[in-house]
Amino acid sequence: MDEKSEFLGKDNIKKLLFKLSAPIVIGMLVQAIYNVVDTFFVGMAYGADDVQAIGGLSIAFPIQMMVMAFGIVLGTGGSSIISRALGARENEKAERVLGNVFSLSLILSVLIAIPGIYYLDPILKVFGATAGVMPYAREYLKYIILGGTVFVFGVAVQNIVRSEGNARLAMNAMLVGGGLNIFLDPLFMLGFGMGVKGAAIATVISQAVASIWLLLYYLKGKGAVHFRSETLKPDLEIDKEIGAIGIGSFVMQCSNSVMMIFVFNALATYGGDSAIAVFGVIIKVNSFIFMSLLGMGFGLQPVVGFNYGAKKYERIAEAVKLSLAATTAIGIFGLLIILLLKEQILGLFSADPQYLEIGKKAMTIMLLGMPLVGMNVITSILFQALGKAKPAFLLSISRQLLFLIPLVTLLPRFYQLNGVWAAFPAADFLAFLLSGFLLLRVYKIFKKNKEFSKTASGSEITDKMSNL
């Protein structure tokens, strides 16, 4: 079983990272495309001057991400354990983790759907939905929440597939789901006249197809980790370990949604529906950069996990350095492209004059910190892959909760709408400093204990890392 993952401890690191990250980045970019496509066709369906429909999807987006966050906690926690188990040749443990991820996906999605539907309107009001955007957000989200199982399962299993080194399959699943969504969006929204309801149904169907593809991969026994039905029985120790490691990613995703509560309320106060629509567009356009950074991080995760389990620490150091260099380059390049084309990008979604005026300034200010975000992403995923829950958790909440929420609450009092936009690069800089500090601590542990030498036993570094 573990032979399919042996290349993680043998192949050239540069080629290995490219092999693992490139398919993930491509798949994540396709996901970013269909997030944008939803908004694009909503603009077409409701008219170029109607910013309230776009605002409805903007408000719905963070709530949809909170649903997917339950899949992220299972996927990141499970994939970290599986990678290390494969590296240490603990194959039975890897199988038990896989089965528990499957069963927990179903349990959690049901627990989300019941309160989610019942309390949908109060939830939307908390997120700052105005009277104008509320009907659109409600219509979209009720179908997304009802289809929550495919989102939780799909996101979780994509991470598990990557943990065994099969990034290409995860990419193909995302390509199929994304491509189908891009086809179904105009069919349902424009052809059948279903509006935002059609966008939601298209998204659920597309994610369901991708999830079934991944499920069949394991049911047919093609994975490095074999699925056995008896492993579906919840194992409390396994579930606690999955939760402890995955909670960082869960909190990162949820803190991003919580952060948006403060942002949307500030935007409603200082900018109205046009500012809410602008923010939603920027977040989805910015996802092209962020998804690329995340793809690099997901490519790094199995390399770190496997080699940590195999006690090949010098390979971890090399992989982290290359990943940091790549994410910084992606951040710089993506920022320059978006700033150069900001007017054309904004014009794709609406021709409303106020929206365009607000959008040009917002896009210039808000994205300035993107070259720094790669440090936070890579360092957070590094600690998750090492199984170090506390620093992973701290890094996961730092950018959105520790820094951005206080800044987005304080700065608008002095600079109004511009203060909302300025809070983002300021938070990026502070998270960059914290991530760099924690990364330096790990490097010093490796260096001090001379774990890069081939004769190192690995016992000292395990003890030192347990104190992080």
Kinemage of the C-alpha trace (Angstrom):
@kinemage 1
@onewidth
@group {chain A} dominant
@subgroup {mainchain}
@vectorlist {calphas} color= white
{ca met a 1} P 0.000 0.000 0.000
{ca asp a 2} L 2.683 2.496 1.003
{ca glu a 3} L 4.834 1.703 -2.070
{ca lys a 4} L 2.743 4.114 -4.115
{ca ser a 5} L 3.955 6.966 -1.868
{ca glu a 6} L 7.652 5.997 -1.593
{ca phe a 7} L 8.621 8.616 -4.195
{ca leu a 8} L 7.834 11.321 -1.609
{ca gly a 9} L 11.029 10.374 0.232
{ca lys a 10} L 13.241 9.780 -2.811
{ca asp a 11} L 12.545 12.138 -5.725
{ca asn a 12} L 14.369 15.429 -6.316
{ca ile a 13} L 12.631 18.052 -4.142
{ca lys a 14} L 12.280 20.690 -6.859
{ca lys a 15} L 10.773 18.236 -9.328
{ca leu a 16} L 8.656 16.671 -6.586
{ca leu a 17} L 7.134 19.991 -5.525
{ca phe a 18} L 6.356 20.862 -9.120
{ca lys a 19} L 4.845 17.425 -9.716
{ca leu a 20} L 2.592 17.740 -6.672
{ca ser a 21} L 1.828 21.465 -6.696
{ca ala a 22} L 1.211 22.114 -10.402
{ca pro a 23} L -1.887 19.885 -10.657
{ca ile a 24} L -3.253 21.291 -7.389
{ca val a 25} L -2.700 24.902 -8.487
{ca ile a 26} L -4.427 24.184 -11.806
{ca gly a 27} L -7.361 22.590 -10.014
{ca met a 28} L -7.582 25.443 -7.497
{ca leu a 29} L -7.511 28.006 -10.311
{ca val a 30} L -10.405 26.236 -12.008
{ca gln a 31} L -12.272 26.438 -8.698
{ca ala a 32} L -11.504 30.168 -8.581
{ca ile a 33} L -12.772 30.509 -12.152
{ca tyr a 34} L -16.157 29.015 -11.420
{ca asn a 35} L -16.476 31.172 -8.295
{ca val a 36} L -16.031 34.180 -10.573
{ca val a 37} L -18.264 32.704 -13.283
{ca asp a 38} L -21.197 32.579 -10.838
{ca thr a 39} L -20.841 36.314 -10.252
{ca phe a 40} L -20.308 37.059 -13.939
{ca phe a 41} L -23.495 35.304 -15.052
{ca val a 42} L -25.474 36.793 -12.171
{ca gly a 43} L -24.483 40.195 -13.551
{ca met a 44} L -25.724 39.117 -16.968
{ca ala a 45} L -28.960 37.627 -15.618
{ca tyr a 46} L -29.974 40.691 -13.608
{ca gly a 47} L -28.529 43.494 -15.729
{ca ala a 48} L -25.242 45.376 -15.756
{ca asp a 49} L -26.493 48.083 -13.390
{ca asp a 50} L -27.931 45.762 -10.708
{ca val a 51} L -25.323 45.515 -7.956
{ca gln a 52} L -27.742 44.004 -5.414
{ca ala a 53} L -27.704 40.538 -6.992
{ca ile a 54} L -23.901 40.596 -7.018
{ca gly a 55} L -24.030 41.829 -3.433
{ca gly a 56} L -26.229 38.852 -2.539
{ca leu a 57} L -23.585 36.422 -3.774
{ca ser a 58} L -20.937 38.472 -1.955
{ca ile a 59} L -22.793 38.032 1.348
{ca ala a 60} L -23.418 34.326 0.629
{ca phe a 61} L -19.784 33.561 -0.195
{ca pro a 62} L -18.323 33.530 3.364
{ca ile a 63} L -21.224 31.401 4.621
{ca gln a 64} L -20.639 28.930 1.802
{ca met a 65} L -16.966 28.855 2.809
{ca met a 66} L -17.982 28.039 6.394
{ca val a 67} L -19.844 24.968 5.119
{ca met a 68} L -16.745 23.881 3.218
{ca ala a 69} L -14.604 24.547 6.304
{ca phe a 70} L -15.910 21.329 7.865
{ca gly a 71} L -14.462 19.452 4.907
{ca ile a 72} L -11.207 21.346 5.316
{ca val a 73} L -10.830 20.331 8.974
{ca leu a 74} L -11.323 16.668 8.039
{ca gly a 75} L -9.101 16.909 4.976
{ca thr a 76} L -6.147 18.737 6.516
{ca gly a 77} L -6.248 16.765 9.763
{ca gly a 78} L -6.693 13.449 8.012
{ca ser a 79} L -4.112 14.114 5.311
{ca ser a 80} L -1.461 15.119 7.871
{ca ile a 81} L -1.929 11.873 9.799
{ca ile a 82} L -2.038 9.748 6.646
{ca ser a 83} L 1.146 11.302 5.196
{ca arg a 84} L 3.089 10.654 8.394
{ca ala a 85} L 1.594 7.174 8.752
{ca leu a 86} L 2.660 6.245 5.210
{ca gly a 87} L 6.168 7.589 5.868
{ca ala a 88} L 6.381 5.540 9.085
{ca arg a 89} L 4.763 2.498 7.344
{ca glu a 90} L 1.766 2.519 9.695
{ca asn a 91} L -0.640 1.394 6.990
{ca glu a 92} L -3.467 0.208 9.228
{ca lys a 93} L -3.646 3.614 10.928
{ca ala a 94} L -3.869 5.338 7.544
{ca glu a 95} L -6.842 3.119 6.621
{ca arg a 96} L -8.651 3.895 9.877
{ca val a 97} L -8.181 7.624 9.276
{ca leu a 98} L -9.614 7.332 5.754
{ca gly a 99} L -12.727 5.517 6.982
{ca asn a 100} L -13.306 8.039 9.756
{ca val a 101} L -13.001 10.949 7.328
{ca phe a 102} L -15.727 9.355 5.203
{ca ser a 103} L -18.149 8.820 8.091
{ca leu a 104} L -17.503 12.200 9.716
{ca ser a 105} L -18.215 13.943 6.394
{ca leu a 106} L -21.772 12.629 6.416
{ca ile a 107} L -22.371 13.294 10.110
{ca leu a 108} L -21.105 16.883 9.999
{ca ser a 109} L -23.002 17.826 6.836
{ca val a 110} L -26.306 16.772 8.430
{ca leu a 111} L -25.496 18.737 11.589
{ca ile a 112} L -24.812 21.815 9.419
{ca ala a 113} L -27.953 21.609 7.294
{ca ile a 114} L -30.617 21.577 10.013
{ca pro a 115} L -29.706 24.803 11.887
{ca gly a 116} L -28.362 26.367 8.686
{ca ile a 117} L -31.732 26.316 6.937
{ca tyr a 118} L -33.774 27.144 10.029
{ca tyr a 119} L -31.696 30.174 11.010
{ca leu a 120} L -30.716 31.333 7.525
{ca asp a 121} L -32.256 34.825 7.665
{ca pro a 122} L -30.776 35.701 11.086
{ca ile a 123} L -27.388 34.442 9.893
{ca leu a 124} L -27.566 36.648 6.793
{ca lys a 125} L -28.456 39.669 8.906
{ca val a 126} L -25.423 39.037 11.124
{ca phe a 127} L -23.274 39.046 7.984
{ca gly a 128} L -24.554 42.509 7.102
{ca ala a 129} L -27.146 41.651 4.443
{ca thr a 130} L -29.136 44.758 3.551
{ca ala a 131} L -32.789 44.634 2.493
{ca gly a 132} L -31.683 44.882 -1.143
{ca val a 133} L -29.293 41.916 -1.157
{ca met a 134} L -31.145 39.640 1.311
{ca pro a 135} L -33.498 37.883 -1.206
{ca tyr a 136} L -30.633 36.979 -3.525
{ca ala a 137} L -28.392 35.689 -0.734
{ca arg a 138} L -31.238 33.623 0.780
{ca glu a 139} L -32.206 32.050 -2.551
{ca tyr a 140} L -28.626 31.029 -3.299
{ca leu a 141} L -27.641 29.729 0.115
{ca lys a 142} L -30.575 27.475 0.862
{ca tyr a 143} L -29.562 25.144 -1.976
{ca ile a 144} L -25.870 25.280 -1.046
{ca ile a 145} L -26.641 24.306 2.558
{ca leu a 146} L -28.980 21.480 1.545
{ca gly a 147} L -26.206 20.136 -0.694
{ca gly a 148} L -23.640 20.438 2.082
{ca thr a 149} L -22.693 16.742 2.049
{ca val a 150} L -21.014 16.974 -1.357
{ca phe a 151} L -19.045 20.064 -0.306
{ca val a 152} L -17.812 18.599 2.996
{ca phe a 153} L -16.963 15.206 1.490
{ca gly a 154} L -15.431 16.603 -1.701
{ca val a 155} L -13.112 19.042 0.039
{ca ala a 156} L -12.052 16.439 2.639
{ca val a 157} L -11.259 13.665 0.154
{ca gln a 158} L -9.379 15.991 -2.207
{ca asn a 159} L -6.940 16.609 0.645
{ca ile a 160} L -6.693 12.894 1.443
{ca val a 161} L -5.904 12.050 -2.184
{ca arg a 162} L -3.131 14.662 -2.178
{ca ser a 163} L -1.679 13.262 1.060
{ca glu a 164} L -0.784 10.016 -0.709
{ca gly a 165} L 0.912 11.977 -3.512
{ca asn a 166} L -1.821 11.663 -6.151
{ca ala a 167} L -2.215 15.360 -6.883
{ca arg a 168} L -3.232 14.670 -10.485
{ca leu a 169} L -6.425 12.881 -9.471
{ca ala a 170} L -7.410 15.751 -7.170
{ca met a 171} L -6.767 18.151 -10.050
{ca asn a 172} L -8.867 16.095 -12.459
{ca ala a 173} L -11.768 16.015 -10.013
{ca met a 174} L -11.624 19.793 -9.646
{ca leu a 175} L -11.368 20.241 -13.414
{ca val a 176} L -14.444 18.084 -13.977
{ca gly a 177} L -16.412 19.871 -11.262
{ca gly a 178} L -15.298 23.312 -12.368
{ca gly a 179} L -15.839 22.663 -16.044
{ca leu a 180} L -19.315 21.276 -15.437
{ca asn a 181} L -20.200 24.282 -13.286
{ca ile a 182} L -19.068 26.698 -15.972
{ca phe a 183} L -21.319 24.862 -18.465
{ca leu a 184} L -24.349 24.587 -16.169
{ca asp a 185} L -24.283 28.193 -14.881
{ca pro a 186} L -25.459 29.893 -18.095
{ca leu a 187} L -27.785 26.970 -18.873
{ca phe a 188} L -29.654 27.217 -15.571
{ca met a 189} L -29.382 30.959 -14.965
{ca leu a 190} L -29.983 32.302 -18.478
{ca gly a 191} L -31.407 29.384 -20.468
{ca phe a 192} L -33.905 28.265 -17.817
{ca gly a 193} L -34.252 31.733 -16.263
{ca met a 194} L -33.488 30.485 -12.740
{ca gly a 195} L -31.199 33.361 -11.675
{ca val a 196} L -29.206 32.873 -8.454
{ca lys a 197} L -31.158 29.687 -7.744
{ca gly a 198} L -29.702 28.236 -10.939
{ca ala a 199} L -26.191 29.250 -9.900
{ca ala a 200} L -26.559 27.382 -6.607
{ca ile a 201} L -28.030 24.223 -8.165
{ca ala a 202} L -25.295 24.185 -10.824
{ca thr a 203} L -22.643 24.412 -8.096
{ca val a 204} L -24.150 21.550 -6.059
{ca ile a 205} L -24.481 19.252 -9.084
{ca ser a 206} L -20.910 19.973 -10.194
{ca gln a 207} L -19.464 19.310 -6.742
{ca ala a 208} L -21.514 16.098 -6.469
{ca val a 209} L -20.015 14.739 -9.705
{ca ala a 210} L -16.463 15.531 -8.518
{ca ser a 211} L -17.147 13.920 -5.122
{ca ile a 212} L -18.522 10.715 -6.673
{ca trp a 213} L -15.406 10.448 -8.842
{ca leu a 214} L -13.164 10.625 -5.757
{ca leu a 215} L -15.343 8.160 -3.848
{ca leu a 216} L -15.113 5.588 -6.664
{ca tyr a 217} L -11.311 5.900 -6.622
{ca tyr a 218} L -11.246 4.465 -3.112
{ca leu a 219} L -14.163 2.045 -3.485
{ca lys a 220} L -12.339 0.442 -6.437
{ca gly a 221} L -9.157 0.043 -4.333
{ca lys a 222} L -6.975 2.283 -6.492
{ca gly a 223} L -5.612 4.438 -3.656
{ca ala a 224} L -2.356 4.069 -1.758
{ca val a 225} L -4.648 3.848 1.274
{ca his a 226} L -7.204 1.055 0.964
{ca phe a 227} L -10.810 1.601 2.015
{ca arg a 228} L -12.407 -1.012 4.266
{ca ser a 229} L -16.025 -0.671 5.392
{ca glu a 230} L -15.187 -1.588 8.990
{ca thr a 231} L -13.069 1.580 9.285
{ca leu a 232} L -16.222 3.719 8.947
{ca lys a 233} L -16.928 3.115 12.645
{ca pro a 234} L -15.943 6.303 14.510
{ca asp a 235} L -12.677 5.968 16.429
{ca leu a 236} L -12.532 8.594 19.164
{ca glu a 237} L -8.728 8.737 19.321
{ca ile a 238} L -8.432 9.112 15.542
{ca asp a 239} L -11.201 11.709 15.455
{ca lys a 240} L -9.554 13.739 18.227
{ca glu a 241} L -6.240 13.710 16.353
{ca ile a 242} L -7.917 14.752 13.103
{ca gly a 243} L -9.687 17.575 14.900
{ca ala a 244} L -6.615 18.763 16.796
{ca ile a 245} L -4.572 19.111 13.605
{ca gly a 246} L -7.351 20.246 11.282
{ca ile a 247} L -8.789 22.822 13.653
{ca gly a 248} L -6.198 25.338 12.462
{ca ser a 249} L -7.452 25.217 8.880
{ca phe a 250} L -11.037 25.159 10.085
{ca val a 251} L -10.503 28.256 12.187
{ca met a 252} L -8.634 29.948 9.332
{ca gln a 253} L -11.585 29.390 7.019
{ca cys a 254} L -14.190 30.311 9.632
{ca ser a 255} L -12.197 33.289 10.864
{ca asn a 256} L -12.177 34.524 7.295
{ca ser a 257} L -15.980 34.318 7.343
{ca val a 258} L -16.184 35.923 10.795
{ca met a 259} L -13.887 38.665 9.567
{ca met a 260} L -16.307 39.307 6.714
{ca ile a 261} L -19.084 39.981 9.228
{ca phe a 262} L -17.104 42.989 10.420
{ca val a 263} L -16.114 43.969 6.883
{ca phe a 264} L -19.630 43.775 5.441
{ca asn a 265} L -21.077 45.739 8.344
{ca ala a 266} L -18.386 48.397 7.912
{ca leu a 267} L -19.045 48.490 4.173
{ca ala a 268} L -22.793 48.828 4.724
{ca thr a 269} L -22.085 51.812 7.012
{ca tyr a 270} L -19.497 53.618 4.885
{ca gly a 271} L -20.240 52.474 1.315
{ca gly a 272} L -23.625 50.716 0.937
{ca asp a 273} L -24.586 48.046 -1.600
{ca ser a 274} L -22.005 49.212 -4.159
{ca ala a 275} L -19.132 48.753 -1.695
{ca ile a 276} L -20.445 45.290 -0.723
{ca ala a 277} L -20.557 44.287 -4.396
{ca val a 278} L -17.018 45.632 -4.939
{ca phe a 279} L -15.670 43.650 -1.999
{ca gly a 280} L -17.293 40.458 -3.257
{ca val a 281} L -15.746 40.901 -6.701
{ca ile a 282} L -12.287 41.651 -5.263
{ca ile a 283} L -12.396 38.612 -2.980
{ca lys a 284} L -13.247 36.327 -5.889
{ca val a 285} L -10.666 37.859 -8.218
{ca asn a 286} L -8.070 37.725 -5.458
{ca ser a 287} L -8.866 34.036 -5.054
{ca phe a 288} L -6.797 33.421 -8.211
{ca ile a 289} L -3.722 34.491 -6.254
{ca phe a 290} L -4.721 32.932 -2.945
{ca met a 291} L -5.743 29.607 -4.488
{ca ser a 292} L -2.345 29.438 -6.196
{ca leu a 293} L -0.606 30.040 -2.852
{ca leu a 294} L -2.804 27.422 -1.210
{ca gly a 295} L -2.059 24.992 -4.032
{ca met a 296} L 1.662 25.375 -3.373
{ca gly a 297} L 1.014 24.723 0.306
{ca phe a 298} L -1.056 21.610 -0.388
{ca gly a 299} L 1.741 20.343 -2.633
{ca leu a 300} L 4.207 20.863 0.206
{ca gln a 301} L 2.071 19.062 2.817
{ca pro a 302} L 2.630 15.408 1.761
{ca val a 303} L 6.350 16.069 1.235
{ca val a 304} L 6.726 17.409 4.779
{ca gly a 305} L 4.475 14.791 6.373
{ca phe a 306} L 6.075 11.780 4.677
{ca asn a 307} L 9.665 12.928 5.232
{ca tyr a 308} L 8.989 13.882 8.850
{ca gly a 309} L 7.635 10.376 9.438
{ca ala a 310} L 10.708 8.965 7.640
{ca lys a 311} L 13.073 11.317 9.604
{ca lys a 312} L 14.478 12.934 6.442
{ca tyr a 313} L 14.562 16.480 7.804
{ca glu a 314} L 16.946 17.980 5.261
{ca arg a 315} L 14.327 17.355 2.573
{ca ile a 316} L 11.758 19.260 4.619
{ca ala a 317} L 14.031 22.307 4.860
{ca glu a 318} L 14.704 22.343 1.131
{ca ala a 319} L 11.018 21.956 0.291
{ca val a 320} L 9.984 24.824 2.592
{ca lys a 321} L 12.592 27.202 1.122
{ca leu a 322} L 11.485 26.480 -2.435
{ca ser a 323} L 7.801 26.835 -1.516
{ca leu a 324} L 8.386 30.215 0.129
{ca ala a 325} L 10.251 31.492 -2.920
{ca ala a 326} L 7.491 30.284 -5.264
{ca thr a 327} L 4.618 31.754 -3.248
{ca thr a 328} L 6.344 35.122 -2.958
{ca ala a 329} L 6.857 35.217 -6.727
{ca ile a 330} L 3.212 34.251 -7.321
{ca gly a 331} L 2.037 37.017 -4.967
{ca ile a 332} L 4.085 39.688 -6.733
{ca phe a 333} L 3.119 38.572 -10.232
{ca gly a 334} L -0.577 38.233 -9.400
{ca leu a 335} L -0.702 41.643 -7.752
{ca leu a 336} L 0.867 43.369 -10.760
{ca ile a 337} L -1.523 41.709 -13.220
{ca ile a 338} L -4.624 42.632 -11.207
{ca leu a 339} L -3.523 46.232 -10.703
{ca leu a 340} L -2.751 46.668 -14.394
{ca leu a 341} L -6.138 45.294 -15.470
{ca lys a 342} L -8.324 46.491 -12.583
{ca glu a 343} L -10.684 48.636 -14.698
{ca gln a 344} L -11.291 45.847 -17.192
{ca ile a 345} L -11.794 43.287 -14.388
{ca leu a 346} L -14.325 45.438 -12.536
{ca gly a 347} L -16.196 46.181 -15.770
{ca leu a 348} L -16.851 42.479 -16.370
{ca phe a 349} L -19.385 42.373 -13.541
{ca ser a 350} L -21.218 45.702 -13.524
{ca ala a 351} L -21.313 49.076 -15.289
{ca asp a 352} L -22.693 50.947 -12.266
{ca pro a 353} L -20.658 54.222 -12.010
{ca gln a 354} L -20.482 54.254 -8.199
{ca tyr a 355} L -19.413 50.616 -8.136
{ca leu a 356} L -16.614 51.310 -10.648
{ca glu a 357} L -15.372 54.388 -8.799
{ca ile a 358} L -15.225 52.594 -5.452
{ca gly a 359} L -13.749 49.459 -7.018
{ca lys a 360} L -10.696 51.072 -8.611
{ca lys a 361} L -9.503 52.576 -5.341
{ca ala a 362} L -10.405 49.493 -3.295
{ca met a 363} L -8.532 47.092 -5.562
{ca thr a 364} L -5.395 49.258 -5.477
{ca ile a 365} L -5.248 49.468 -1.693
{ca met a 366} L -6.638 46.125 -0.577
{ca leu a 367} L -4.297 43.791 -2.468
{ca leu a 368} L -0.963 45.460 -1.684
{ca gly a 369} L -0.048 42.847 0.927
{ca met a 370} L -0.481 39.780 -1.305
{ca pro a 371} L 3.273 39.179 -1.820
{ca leu a 372} L 3.504 38.641 1.956
{ca val a 373} L 0.645 36.157 2.306
{ca gly a 374} L 2.644 33.163 1.043
{ca met a 375} L 4.717 33.155 4.236
{ca asn a 376} L 1.584 32.726 6.358
{ca val a 377} L 0.111 30.022 4.114
{ca ile a 378} L 3.290 27.931 3.846
{ca thr a 379} L 4.205 28.200 7.532
{ca ser a 380} L 0.685 27.274 8.650
{ca ile a 381} L 0.617 24.206 6.393
{ca leu a 382} L 4.144 23.264 7.519
{ca phe a 383} L 3.017 23.027 11.147
{ca gln a 384} L -0.111 21.107 10.162
{ca ala a 385} L 1.998 18.596 8.222
{ca leu a 386} L 4.342 18.218 11.209
{ca gly a 387} L 1.324 17.528 13.407
{ca lys a 388} L 1.952 20.634 15.565
{ca ala a 389} L -1.554 21.813 16.319
{ca lys a 390} L -0.848 24.837 18.552
{ca pro a 391} L 1.388 26.888 16.212
{ca ala a 392} L -0.753 25.841 13.229
{ca phe a 393} L -3.813 27.119 15.069
{ca leu a 394} L -2.122 30.405 16.012
{ca leu a 395} L -1.032 31.048 12.437
{ca ser a 396} L -4.457 30.118 11.102
{ca ile a 397} L -6.234 32.733 13.203
{ca ser a 398} L -3.549 35.422 13.068
{ca arg a 399} L -4.301 37.184 9.800
{ca gln a 400} L -8.090 37.335 10.061
{ca leu a 401} L -8.919 37.263 13.775
{ca leu a 402} L -5.896 38.650 15.606
{ca phe a 403} L -5.018 41.386 13.130
{ca leu a 404} L -7.664 42.095 10.494
{ca ile a 405} L -10.773 42.323 12.690
{ca pro a 406} L -9.269 44.906 15.082
{ca leu a 407} L -7.881 46.884 12.142
{ca val a 408} L -11.126 46.828 10.145
{ca thr a 409} L -12.954 47.978 13.276
{ca leu a 410} L -10.510 50.780 14.124
{ca leu a 411} L -9.266 52.259 10.839
{ca pro a 412} L -12.684 53.168 9.304
{ca arg a 413} L -13.334 55.430 12.296
{ca phe a 414} L -10.515 57.644 11.051
{ca tyr a 415} L -10.429 56.983 7.286
{ca gln a 416} L -14.012 55.808 6.556
{ca leu a 417} L -14.238 53.494 3.531
{ca asn a 418} L -10.518 53.755 2.757
{ca gly a 419} L -9.842 52.472 6.264
{ca val a 420} L -11.653 49.219 5.432
{ca trp a 421} L -9.452 48.640 2.393
{ca ala a 422} L -6.232 49.623 4.234
{ca ala a 423} L -6.856 47.092 7.004
{ca phe a 424} L -6.046 44.209 4.637
{ca pro a 425} L -2.408 44.993 3.706
{ca ala a 426} L -1.739 46.028 7.324
{ca ala a 427} L -2.959 42.629 8.559
{ca asp a 428} L -0.924 40.848 5.866
{ca phe a 429} L 2.251 42.538 7.130
{ca leu a 430} L 1.636 41.630 10.784
{ca ala a 431} L 0.847 37.996 9.892
{ca phe a 432} L 4.034 37.896 7.811
{ca leu a 433} L 6.111 38.923 10.841
{ca leu a 434} L 4.501 36.322 13.125
{ca ser a 435} L 4.896 33.536 10.543
{ca gly a 436} L 8.544 34.403 9.997
{ca phe a 437} L 9.220 34.310 13.744
{ca leu a 438} L 7.706 30.820 14.176
{ca leu a 439} L 9.410 29.493 11.065
{ca leu a 440} L 12.755 30.687 12.395
{ca arg a 441} L 12.165 28.714 15.597
{ca val a 442} L 11.702 25.497 13.611
{ca tyr a 443} L 14.824 26.171 11.559
{ca lys a 444} L 16.878 26.732 14.716
{ca ile a 445} L 15.674 23.417 16.166
{ca phe a 446} L 16.755 21.590 13.009
{ca lys a 447} L 20.070 23.416 12.867
{ca lys a 448} L 20.966 23.153 16.552
{ca asn a 449} L 20.411 19.418 16.611
{ca lys a 450} L 22.278 18.900 13.327
{ca glu a 451} L 19.320 17.021 11.927
{ca phe a 452} L 20.336 17.782 8.367
{ca ser a 453} L 23.183 15.277 8.614
{ca lys a 454} L 22.636 11.770 7.363
{ca thr a 455} L 23.763 10.275 10.690
{ca ala a 456} L 21.121 12.042 12.799
{ca ser a 457} L 18.794 9.788 14.767
{ca gly a 458} L 15.850 12.172 14.872
{ca ser a 459} L 15.027 11.666 18.554
{ca glu a 460} L 16.161 15.093 19.738
{ca ile a 461} L 14.194 16.982 17.108
{ca thr a 462} L 11.017 15.096 18.035
{ca asp a 463} L 11.435 16.178 21.646
{ca lys a 464} L 12.157 19.786 20.700
{ca met a 465} L 9.265 19.979 18.234
{ca ser a 466} L 6.853 18.680 20.872
{ca asn a 467} L 7.412 21.902 22.816
{ca leu a 468} L 6.279 24.163 19.958
